[in-house]
């Protein structure tokens, strides 16, 4: 069974940076995509950045493109989200998720079958 554990959240001022990490344990051979989501209070969970298992394709949501970078480390056992130039609207709980090969868009939470418990990111002056 795949298990995910996020870390690296915290409080930062606007314009600052944070690096989120997600450690992945269990069998990873059936994982097709690794994605970071976020959810602010009262809002729906939204996809932030995704990377395909072979590392050849990555995708970003419009609000974070150019500021966030998703990557894999340790033979896909760690999923990284480098967040630069953070803004107050980036404040949310951030979750990593993994999913099998499906035809659904990468942004849809329903296509993911493994989720971490989340790490809080707060951007405030």
Buried (B, 14 or more C-beta within 10 A) or exposed (E): EBEBEBEBBEEBEEEBEBEBBBBBEEEBEEBBBBBBBBBBEEEEBBBBBBBBBEEEEBBBBEBBEEBBBBBBEEEBEBBBBBBBEBBEEBBBBBBBBBBEEBEEEBBEBEBBEBBBEBBEBBBEE
